[in-house]
Amino acid sequence: MEDYPTYDARFGQPVYKDGCGIFGIVRKDGAPKVSNLDALSGIACIKYRGSDLGAGFALFDPSLSSGGQTHKIKAFVRNQRIAANLEDQLSAGFDSPRDVQLLMPDAGNGRERFGIWEGSVSTPDSPALEKAIDGINGELLSDGKIDGRVFSYGRYLDVFKEVGYPMEVAKEYHLDKDTKHADAWIAHTRQPTNSPGRYPIWSHPFASMDCAIAHNGDISSFGANLEQLNSWGLRSHVGTDSEVIARLLDHLVRVEGLSLLEAATLLTNPFERQFSPEVRKLLIRYRGARLDGPFAVVAGFSDGDDTHLLALTDRSKFRPLLVGEDDERFYVASEENQIRNLSKDAVVWAPEPGSFFLASVKRGILEPGTKRKIYSFQSGGSVSGVASSLGAYARPQHEAVAARASNGAMALDASGVGFSEINEFLRRAYRSGSENVRIENVSGQRYLGIGFSTRQEDGTRRKFKVELDGYPGNCLANLNDGVSYEVHGNVSDDLADTMHAGSVVIHGSARDVAGQTLQGGRIFVRGSVGNRAGIQMREYKQARPFFVVGETADDYLGEYMAGGILAVLNLSGSDRPVGKFAATGLVGGTIYIRGQVDPTQLGLPPSAEDIMAYLRTSVVDGGLSEEVFEKVSKLRYPSEQELAGLLPIPLLLRVRFLFFTSKYTKPLDAEYRSLNPSDLEAMRGELESFFHAFDLPNALLESVLASKFTVLKAGTQKVATPIPPQEIPVEE
């Protein structure tokens, strides 16, 4: 469309092929209903994540169905004959559809297009309607033909989707004007990976009765999930992995009687070591419904009494997902600028890997997606709701950043400006001899400052500092070689990847994969970091990188780390300062985590049940005494270090080989202790700089230095391969 060019001046981003984008929004009780324009704003600003091969919206509201028996049915149809046949089939099983409309589009742009049929059917028998719709859809896709698809048939939802970018699809349905208001909306922009994109039947959201989802990722459990649906008699599918999520969620809640909390737990498929007995039973019974692979999902659901917004992330969190809250709404998004476009002062946090967020209009937050306190950069920003349940807090007043005077620095307003123009501005400023530059109103622009270097021909470095106000997108300061960056806000994924020198100071939080392959300079993050922070850090000669985090970190902290110092200060005193698998594969450097970390969160720990079962067989075989077995059974966790002091050497070697070594892990030394003189010599100067950067009190610094830390280093012991019993030579 001529008025929606590749470079969209309204949202300040050129279009680049990326991954899908998702968005969700639900109002709080007593707040005004949400306009379609808010849903459009939340998804159109990440046009660059999708393509022209699909976008869509779904609204949810109990007021849509009078008496809870009126189903609004919408279908794509190839022609008027298909539409008439659809109407006849519905009339044969139910009352004749009412309020029937058929919109057949004009051919244009050389693209084959479908018409949209819609009508209303009243029935108290939802299972019968579902069976009829499944049969109709089977015929529409039979014998290799694609004649259409019933894509929405619920009571309390309405779906709007097509082939195109979000703004194009919005215009098709007149959603580019303030026309519809509802309790909740979800939205999607599509970059196809597992199915074609030329027809709208593959566009998101996918709906099943009163549930609809939008999905970013790839479901590798697709075959098992289809078999589960087939076993329930649901056999007509469009062939995309995303559709199965909607049908699974709907059936688990509506037919199997699971709560939304139970269904979400099942779908996220948590790691085995997290199972409670109740969850284990649930996962075994519905094992075909468990999702695997990288995914971020937003779902809406209404039962006529309340409306829910649900967000799921896979257990390794391979797709971005954020949650936000302000005084009137909850949000779910792929990127922070989606939320900031609608709510400047919202509290924004990232769900932990393998978790889910659930909120409703009437009940507020039912599951926050994290068990940690949430550090909010916004001074005076809303912390209602999540504050009472999680202890989220706005930035202390002494940390509030006052309006910064220009001090002669060159400045650029980044509103509506793409990253190429911003980077060119930085290059011009550097060439002109400026030492300080300020970029204001940053809102999701990616790739800022990539590859900038201050190294001169004679080997010296020039001073060059860049301040950014706002919320930069992915890949800020990648390959940085000497520039000082300071961000007054949060930053997105992949911060300072492969940084060689310089500094990056973040006054908010950083999302996933911050500081990957960091090999020089320093990164200071006042708030928290997401998944895989500091992975593959390394040092060479005098180039030792420092990465200091003020609050907490998610899973895989320091994975495959080979050098440098990574410190998590846990200033808010969380009882779980890091997630799972910290220091997995660590071969060099040191990780300091303030507070005691459970041994099961370090490396790739084997199952305690498996270790104890093996040791029980050793008791039976006479290789271990009952007395020692009882001592081991009383341990909080049978870690390698604990077992080394209890087991006989031959048995210890075998247990170490069977359970604590693999091609993915290395021996890990973990101590919970106070900092020693060597630690203080290495860290004190950097921590003083950290506290100065964020204007934190010196008394707090001294308290931190006097605290106990979990200190992680690469193990020095060599793991010998024991000879299997059957291969021990026997003397004749």
C-alpha positions in Angstrom: 0.0 0.0 0.0 1.3 3.4 -1.0 0.5 4.9 2.4 2.3 2.1 4.3 5.8 2.0 2.8 8.7 -0.3 3.8 10.1 2.6 5.8 7.3 3.5 8.2 7.8 7.0 9.4 5.1 6.6 12.0 6.9 3.9 13.9 10.5 4.7 12.9 11.5 1.3 11.7 12.5 -0.1 8.3 11.2 -3.6 7.6 13.6 -6.5 8.1 12.8 -10.2 8.0 12.9 -11.4 11.5 10.5 -13.6 13.4 6.9 -13.3 14.3 5.7 -10.7 16.7 2.9 -11.0 19.3 0.9 -8.7 21.5 -1.8 -8.9 24.1 -3.7 -6.5 26.3 -6.4 -6.9 29.0 -8.1 -4.3 31.1 -8.3 -4.3 34.9 -11.6 -4.4 36.7 -13.2 -0.9 36.6 -10.9 0.4 33.8 -12.3 1.4 30.4 -12.6 -1.3 27.7 -9.6 -1.5 25.3 -9.9 0.1 21.8 -8.9 -1.8 18.7 -6.5 1.2 18.0 -4.5 0.1 21.1 -4.2 -3.4 19.8 -3.1 -2.0 16.4 -0.5 0.3 17.9 0.9 -2.5 19.9 1.5 -4.8 16.9 2.1 -2.3 14.1 5.2 -0.8 15.8 7.0 -4.1 15.3 6.2 -4.5 11.6 9.8 -5.4 11.1 9.3 -8.7 13.0 6.9 -9.9 10.4 6.2 -9.9 6.6 3.3 -9.3 4.3 2.3 -12.9 4.6 -0.1 -12.6 7.5 -1.4 -10.6 10.5 -4.4 -10.5 12.6 -6.3 -9.6 15.8 -8.8 -11.2 18.2 -11.0 -9.5 20.8 -12.6 -11.1 23.9 -15.6 -9.8 25.7 -18.4 -11.5 27.7 -21.0 -9.1 26.2 -20.7 -10.6 22.8 -23.2 -13.4 23.4 -26.6 -13.0 24.8 -27.4 -15.8 27.1 -24.1 -17.6 26.3 -25.6 -19.6 23.4 -25.0 -17.4 20.4 -21.9 -18.3 18.4 -20.5 -15.9 15.8 -19.1 -18.0 13.0 -16.6 -16.6 10.5 -15.0 -18.4 7.5 -12.8 -17.8 4.5 -14.5 -19.0 1.3 -13.1 -19.3 -2.2 -16.4 -18.3 -3.9 -20.1 -17.8 -3.4 -20.9 -21.4 -4.0 -18.7 -22.5 -1.1 -20.3 -19.9 1.1 -23.8 -21.1 0.2 -22.8 -24.7 0.9 -21.4 -23.7 4.3 -24.6 -22.0 5.2 -26.6 -25.1 4.2 -24.4 -27.4 6.3 -24.9 -25.2 9.4 -28.7 -25.0 8.8 -28.9 -28.8 8.6 -27.6 -29.3 12.1 -28.7 -26.0 13.8 -31.1 -23.2 13.4 -30.5 -21.2 10.2 -27.6 -18.8 10.6 -28.7 -15.2 11.3 -27.1 -11.9 10.4 -25.4 -13.5 7.5 -22.8 -11.4 5.5 -20.6 -12.3 2.7 -17.8 -10.0 1.5 -16.1 -11.1 -1.7 -13.0 -8.9 -2.4 -12.0 -7.4 -5.6 -8.9 -9.1 -7.2 -5.9 -6.9 -6.8 -2.1 -6.9 -6.6 -2.0 -10.3 -8.5 -2.8 -12.1 -5.2 -5.5 -14.7 -5.0 -7.9 -13.7 -2.3 -10.7 -15.4 -0.3 -14.1 -14.0 0.7 -15.2 -13.7 4.3 -18.5 -15.3 5.3 -20.0 -14.7 8.7 -23.2 -15.5 10.6 -24.6 -16.3 14.0 -25.9 -19.7 15.2 -27.6 -20.3 18.6 -27.1 -23.6 20.3 -26.5 -24.8 23.9 -24.6 -27.8 22.5 -21.0 -26.6 22.1 -19.6 -30.1 21.5 -22.1 -30.7 18.6 -21.1 -27.4 17.0 -17.4 -28.2 17.4 -17.9 -31.5 15.7 -19.9 -29.9 12.9 -17.2 -27.2 12.3 -14.5 -29.9 12.3 -16.4 -31.8 9.6 -17.0 -28.7 7.5 -13.3 -27.8 7.7 -12.4 -31.3 6.7 -14.4 -31.0 3.6 -13.0 -27.5 2.8 -9.5 -28.9 2.8 -10.1 -32.3 1.3 -8.6 -33.9 -1.9 -5.7 -31.5 -2.0 -7.9 -28.5 -2.5 -8.2 -25.4 -0.3 -11.8 -24.0 -0.6 -11.8 -22.1 2.7 -11.7 -22.4 6.5 -14.0 -21.7 9.4 -11.6 -19.7 11.5 -13.8 -18.5 14.4 -16.9 -19.9 16.0 -16.9 -18.7 19.7 -19.4 -16.9 21.8 -17.2 -14.3 23.5 -14.5 -13.7 20.9 -14.1 -12.3 17.4 -11.2 -12.9 15.0 -9.9 -10.6 12.3 -7.1 -11.9 10.1 -5.8 -11.8 6.6 -2.7 -11.9 4.4 -0.7 -8.6 4.8 1.0 -6.4 7.4 -0.9 -5.4 10.5 -2.0 -2.0 9.2 -3.2 -3.6 5.9 -5.2 -6.2 7.8 -6.6 -3.5 10.1 -7.9 -1.5 7.2 -9.6 -4.6 5.7 -11.7 -4.9 8.8 -12.0 -1.1 9.5 -9.8 -1.5 12.6 -7.7 1.5 11.6 -10.5 3.6 13.1 -11.8 3.5 16.7 -14.6 1.0 16.0 -14.4 -1.8 18.6 -13.9 -2.0 22.3 -13.4 -5.1 24.4 -12.0 -6.5 27.6 -9.0 -8.0 25.9 -7.2 -8.2 22.5 -4.4 -10.2 21.1 -2.5 -9.5 17.8 0.1 -11.0 15.6 2.5 -10.2 12.7 3.7 -13.2 10.8 7.0 -14.5 9.3 6.1 -18.0 8.1 8.5 -20.8 9.0 6.4 -24.1 9.0 3.6 -23.4 6.6 2.9 -21.3 3.5 1.7 -17.7 3.8 -0.2 -17.0 0.6 -3.6 -17.8 2.1 -5.3 -16.3 5.2 -6.1 -19.7 6.6 -2.5 -19.8 7.9 -2.6 -16.3 9.5 -2.8 -15.8 13.2 -4.7 -15.7 15.6 -5.9 -19.3 15.7 -9.2 -19.8 17.5 -10.9 -22.7 19.1 -14.4 -22.0 20.6 -13.8 -19.1 23.1 -10.0 -19.3 23.1 -7.5 -17.8 20.6 -3.7 -17.7 20.5 -0.9 -15.9 18.6 2.4 -17.7 18.5 6.1 -16.9 17.7 8.3 -20.0 17.4 8.4 -23.6 16.2 6.6 -26.5 18.0 8.8 -29.5 17.6 6.2 -31.6 19.4 3.8 -31.0 16.6 3.4 -34.7 15.7 2.7 -35.8 19.2 0.3 -32.9 19.7 -1.6 -33.8 16.5 -2.0 -37.4 17.8 -3.4 -36.1 21.0 -6.0 -34.0 19.2 -6.8 -36.9 16.9 -7.4 -39.1 19.9 -10.0 -36.6 21.0 -11.7 -36.8 17.7 -10.4 -33.4 16.4 -9.0 -34.3 12.9 -9.2 -31.2 10.7 -6.1 -29.1 10.8 -4.5 -26.5 8.5 -1.1 -28.0 9.0 0.6 -25.3 11.1 2.1 -26.0 14.5 0.4 -22.9 15.9 -3.2 -24.0 15.4 -2.6 -27.1 17.7 -1.9 -24.8 20.7 -5.3 -23.1 20.5 -7.1 -26.5 20.1 -5.1 -28.1 23.0 -5.7 -25.2 25.4 -9.4 -25.0 24.6 -10.0 -28.8 24.9 -8.0 -29.1 28.1 -10.1 -26.4 29.8 -13.5 -26.7 28.2 -13.8 -30.5 27.8 -11.2 -32.1 30.2 -12.1 -29.7 33.0 -8.6 -28.4 33.8 -8.1 -25.0 35.2 -6.3 -22.4 33.1 -3.4 -22.7 35.6 -3.2 -26.5 35.2 -3.5 -26.3 31.4 -0.7 -23.6 31.2 1.5 -25.7 33.4 1.0 -28.7 31.2 1.6 -26.8 27.9 4.8 -25.2 29.1 6.2 -28.7 29.8 8.6 -27.8 32.8 11.9 -29.5 33.3 11.7 -32.9 35.1 13.5 -31.7 38.2 10.8 -29.1 38.8 7.9 -31.7 38.9 5.7 -32.0 42.0 3.8 -35.3 42.3 0.6 -33.5 41.1 2.3 -32.0 38.1 3.9 -35.3 37.3 0.5 -37.1 37.2 -0.9 -34.3 35.0 2.0 -34.5 32.5 1.8 -38.3 32.3 -1.9 -38.3 31.7 -1.8 -35.6 29.0 1.7 -36.2 27.7 0.6 -35.7 24.1 -0.4 -32.1 25.0 3.0 -31.0 26.2 4.7 -28.4 24.0 8.4 -28.7 23.0 10.6 -26.4 21.0 11.1 -22.6 21.0 7.9 -20.7 21.5 6.3 -17.6 23.0 2.5 -17.7 23.0 -0.1 -15.1 23.9 -3.7 -16.4 24.4 -7.0 -14.9 25.3 -10.0 -16.7 26.8 -13.4 -15.7 28.0 -16.0 -17.9 29.6 -18.8 -15.3 29.7 -18.0 -14.4 33.3 -14.4 -13.3 33.2 -11.8 -12.6 30.5 -8.2 -13.9 30.8 -4.9 -13.1 29.2 -2.3 -15.9 29.2 1.4 -15.9 28.0 3.6 -19.0 27.7 7.3 -19.3 27.2 9.3 -22.5 26.5 11.5 -23.9 29.1 14.7 -22.6 27.5 13.1 -19.3 26.5 14.3 -19.2 23.0 11.8 -16.6 22.0 11.4 -13.1 23.5 8.4 -12.5 25.8 7.7 -9.5 28.1 4.9 -8.7 30.5 3.8 -5.2 31.6 1.4 -3.6 34.0 0.1 -0.1 34.7 -2.9 1.2 36.7 -5.5 0.1 34.2 -4.1 -2.8 32.1 -1.8 -5.8 31.7 0.3 -6.3 28.6 2.1 -9.1 26.8 4.6 -8.3 24.1 7.6 -9.5 22.1 9.5 -6.2 22.6 9.3 -3.5 25.2 8.5 -0.6 22.8 5.1 -2.2 22.1 4.2 -1.6 25.7 5.9 1.8 25.9 3.9 3.1 22.9 0.8 2.7 25.1 2.1 3.2 28.6 5.2 5.1 29.3 5.4 4.3 33.0 4.3 0.7 33.0 6.3 -1.8 35.1 7.8 -4.3 32.6 9.3 -7.7 33.4 10.4 -10.9 31.6 8.7 -14.2 32.6 11.2 -16.9 33.7 12.0 -19.7 31.3 9.4 -22.5 31.3 6.8 -20.3 33.0 3.6 -18.5 32.2 1.8 -15.3 33.0 -2.0 -15.3 33.7 -4.2 -12.4 34.6 -8.0 -11.7 34.3 -10.2 -8.7 34.4 -11.9 -9.6 37.7 -9.1 -11.3 39.5 -5.9 -9.5 38.4 -2.7 -11.4 38.4 -3.1 -15.1 38.9 0.4 -16.1 38.0 3.1 -13.5 37.4 5.6 -15.6 35.5 8.4 -14.9 38.0 9.1 -15.5 41.6 11.6 -12.7 42.0 11.2 -9.0 42.9 10.9 -6.8 39.8 13.2 -3.8 39.5 11.3 -0.9 37.7 13.4 1.8 36.1 10.5 4.2 36.0 10.7 6.7 38.8 7.3 6.9 40.3 5.9 4.4 37.8 3.0 2.2 38.6 3.8 -0.8 40.7 0.2 -1.7 41.7 -0.9 -5.3 41.6 2.5 -6.9 41.0 3.9 -5.0 43.9 1.7 -6.6 46.5 2.4 -10.1 45.2 6.0 -9.9 44.2 7.5 -6.9 45.9 8.1 -5.0 42.7 9.3 -1.5 43.4 9.9 1.7 41.5 13.4 3.1 41.4 14.4 4.6 44.7 14.2 8.4 44.6 17.9 8.9 45.1 18.4 6.9 41.9 16.0 9.0 39.9 17.7 10.5 36.9 17.1 14.3 36.7 16.6 16.0 33.4 20.1 16.1 31.9 21.4 19.4 30.6 23.0 19.2 27.2 26.4 20.3 28.4 27.2 21.1 24.8 26.6 17.5 23.7 25.2 16.9 20.3 21.6 15.6 20.6 19.2 13.8 18.4 15.5 13.1 18.9 15.1 9.5 17.7 11.3 9.7 17.4 10.4 8.2 14.0 14.1 7.8 13.1 15.5 4.5 11.9 18.7 2.9 13.2 20.7 3.7 10.1 20.1 7.4 10.5 20.9 7.2 14.2 24.2 5.4 13.5 25.1 7.9 10.8 24.5 10.7 13.3 26.9 9.0 15.8 29.5 8.7 13.1 29.2 12.4 12.2 29.5 13.4 15.8 32.6 11.3 16.3 34.3 12.6 13.2 33.5 16.2 14.2 35.5 15.7 17.5 32.5 15.6 19.8 33.1 13.6 23.0 29.5 13.5 24.3 26.3 12.6 22.3 22.8 12.2 23.5 20.0 10.2 21.8 16.5 11.0 23.1 13.2 9.1 22.8 14.7 5.8 21.7 11.9 3.3 21.1 12.9 -0.1 20.0 15.5 0.8 17.3 17.9 -2.1 16.9 21.6 -2.3 16.0 22.6 1.1 17.6 26.3 1.6 17.8 27.3 -1.7 16.3 31.0 -1.9 15.5 32.0 1.6 16.7 35.7 1.9 17.7 37.6 4.7 19.4 41.0 3.2 18.6 43.4 5.7 16.9 46.1 4.9 14.4 48.7 5.3 17.1 47.0 2.7 19.3 45.5 5.3 21.7 41.8 5.8 22.3 39.6 8.8 22.1 36.9 9.6 24.6 33.4 9.1 23.1 30.3 8.8 25.3 26.8 8.1 24.0 23.8 8.6 26.3 20.4 7.1 25.3 17.1 8.0 26.8 14.4 5.3 26.2 14.4 1.7 25.3 16.8 0.5 22.7 16.0 -2.7 20.7 18.2 -5.7 20.1 21.9 -5.7 19.5 22.9 -2.4 21.2 26.7 -1.8 21.3 27.6 -5.1 19.6 31.3 -5.3 18.8 31.9 -2.2 20.9 35.5 -1.2 20.9 36.0 1.7 23.3 32.7 3.7 23.3 31.0 4.5 26.6 27.3 3.9 26.4 24.8 4.9 29.1 21.1 3.9 28.8 18.4 5.5 31.0 15.9 2.7 30.6 15.8 -1.0 29.8 17.5 -2.7 26.9 16.4 -5.6 24.7 18.2 -8.8 23.8 21.8 -9.4 22.8 23.4 -6.4 24.5 27.1 -5.7 23.8 27.7 -9.0 22.0 31.5 -9.5 21.4 32.4 -6.2 23.1 36.2 -5.7 23.1 36.6 -2.5 25.1 34.6 0.5 26.5 31.7 0.4 28.9 27.9 -0.1 28.8 25.9 1.2 31.8 22.2 0.3 31.9 20.0 2.1 34.5 17.2 -0.4 34.0 17.3 -4.1 33.2 18.7 -6.1 30.2 16.9 -8.9 28.6 18.3 -12.2 27.2 21.8 -13.0 26.0 23.4 -9.8 27.4 27.2 -9.8 27.2 27.7 -12.8 25.0 31.4 -13.4 24.3 32.3 -10.3 26.2 36.1 -10.1 26.0 37.0 -6.6 27.3 35.5 -3.6 29.0 32.7 -3.5 31.5 28.9 -3.9 31.6 26.9 -2.6 34.5 23.2 -3.4 34.8 21.4 -1.8 37.7 18.4 -4.1 37.4 18.2 -7.7 36.4 19.3 -9.7 33.3 17.5 -12.4 31.5 18.5 -15.8 30.1 22.1 -16.7 29.1 23.8 -13.5 30.4 27.6 -13.5 30.1 27.8 -16.8 28.1 31.1 -17.5 26.6 32.8 -14.5 28.3 36.6 -14.7 27.8 39.8 -12.9 28.6 43.2 -12.6 27.0 46.3 -11.3 28.7 45.4 -8.0 30.3 41.9 -7.8 28.8 39.7 -9.0 31.6 36.0 -8.2 31.1 33.7 -7.3 34.0 29.9 -7.8 34.1 28.1 -6.6 37.2 24.3 -7.1 37.7 22.6 -5.2 40.5 19.6 -7.6 41.0 19.0 -11.1 39.6 19.6 -13.3 36.6 17.6 -16.0 34.8 18.8 -19.4 33.5 22.2 -20.4 32.0 24.2 -17.5 33.7 27.8 -17.7 32.5 27.2 -20.8 30.3 30.6 -21.9 28.8 32.3 -18.9 30.4 36.1 -18.9 29.8 37.3 -15.8 31.5 36.5 -12.5 33.3 34.4 -11.7 36.3 30.6 -11.9 36.4 28.9 -10.7 39.6 25.2 -10.8 40.6 24.7 -8.5 43.6 21.1 -9.3 44.4 20.6 -5.9 46.0 16.9 -6.5 46.7 17.7 -9.7 48.7 15.9 -12.3 46.5 16.0 -15.8 47.9 16.6 -17.0 44.4 19.1 -14.7 42.8 19.7 -16.8 39.7 17.8 -19.4 37.7 18.7 -22.9 36.6 21.9 -24.2 35.1 24.3 -21.4 36.2 27.9 -21.9 35.1 27.1 -24.8 32.9 30.3 -25.7 31.0 32.3 -23.0 32.8 36.0 -23.5 32.0 37.5 -20.1 33.2 36.8 -16.9 35.0 34.8 -16.5 38.2 31.1 -16.0 38.9 30.1 -14.3 42.2 26.4 -14.6 43.3 25.4 -12.8 46.5 23.5 -15.3 48.6 23.4 -19.0 48.7 22.4 -20.9 45.5 20.8 -24.3 45.7 23.2 -26.9 44.2 20.4 -28.1 41.8 20.7 -24.7 40.1 24.4 -25.1 39.3 25.6 -26.7 36.0 23.5 -29.6 34.7 22.8 -31.4 37.9 21.7 -35.1 37.7 18.5 -36.2 39.2 18.8 -36.9 43.0 16.4 -39.8 42.6 18.6 -41.4 40.0 21.7 -41.0 42.2 20.0 -42.5 45.2 18.6 -45.4 43.2 22.1 -46.2 42.0 23.5 -46.0 45.5 20.8 -48.3 46.8 21.9 -51.0 44.4 25.5 -50.4 45.7 24.2 -51.2 49.2 22.6 -54.4 47.9 25.8 -55.3 46.2 27.9 -54.6 49.3 29.8 -51.7 47.8 28.3 -49.2 50.3 27.3 -49.5 53.9 23.8 -48.7 55.1 25.2 -46.2 57.5 26.8 -44.1 54.7 23.7 -44.5 52.6 21.6 -43.0 55.4 24.0 -40.0 55.6 23.8 -39.4 51.9 20.0 -39.7 52.0 19.8 -36.8 54.5 21.7 -34.4 52.3 19.8 -31.5 50.8 21.1 -32.6 47.5 23.8 -35.3 46.8 26.3 -33.0 45.0 29.6 -34.2 43.8 31.4 -32.3 46.5 29.2 -33.7 49.3 29.6 -37.2 47.9 33.4 -36.9 47.7 33.5 -36.8 51.5 31.3 -39.8 52.0 31.7 -42.4 49.3 34.5 -45.0 49.0 36.9 -43.9 46.2 36.0 -46.7 43.7 32.3 -45.9 44.1 32.9 -42.2 44.0 34.7 -42.5 40.7 31.9 -44.5 39.2 29.2 -42.1 40.4 31.2 -39.1 39.1 31.6 -40.8 35.7 27.9 -41.8 35.5 26.2 -38.7 36.8 28.5 -35.7 36.9 30.4 -35.8 33.6 29.3 -35.4 30.0 30.5 -33.8 26.8 28.4 -30.7 27.8 29.7 -30.1 31.3 33.0 -29.7 33.2 33.7 -30.2 36.9 32.6 -27.1 38.8 33.9 -25.8 42.1 31.2 -24.0 44.2 31.8 -22.4 47.5 29.5 -20.3 49.7 31.7 -18.0 51.7 32.8 -14.4 52.4 35.0 -12.6 49.9 38.7 -13.2 50.6 41.5 -10.7 50.0 42.1 -12.1 46.4 38.4 -11.6 45.6 38.4 -8.1 47.1 41.5 -7.1 45.1 39.8 -8.3 41.9 36.4 -6.8 42.5 36.4 -3.8 44.8 37.4 -1.2 42.2 34.8 -2.4 39.8 32.1 -2.5 42.4 33.0 1.0 43.5 32.5 2.2 39.9 29.2 0.3 39.8 27.9 2.0 42.9 29.1 5.4 41.7 27.5 5.0 38.3 24.1 4.5 39.9 24.5 6.9 42.8 24.1 4.1 45.4 25.2 4.7 49.0 28.6 3.7 50.2 27.1 1.9 53.2 25.3 -0.5 50.8 28.6 -1.2 49.0 30.3 -2.1 52.3 27.3 -4.3 53.2 27.7 -6.1 49.9 31.4 -6.6 50.3 30.8 -8.1 53.8 28.2 -10.5 52.5 28.6 -14.1 51.7 28.6 -15.1 48.0 28.3 -18.3 46.1 31.6 -18.4 44.2 31.8 -20.5 41.1 35.0 -21.5 39.3 36.1 -24.3 36.9 36.9 -27.5 38.8 40.5 -28.6 38.8 39.9 -32.3 39.4 40.4 -34.7 36.5 37.7 -37.3 36.0 39.1 -40.7 35.3 37.0 -43.2 33.4 36.4 -46.3 35.6 36.8 -49.7 34.1 33.4 -51.5 33.9 33.3 -54.5 36.1 32.9 -57.0 33.2 36.2 -55.7 31.7 38.4 -56.2 34.8 40.9 -58.9 34.1 40.3 -62.1 36.1 43.3 -64.2 37.1 43.0 -67.8 36.3 
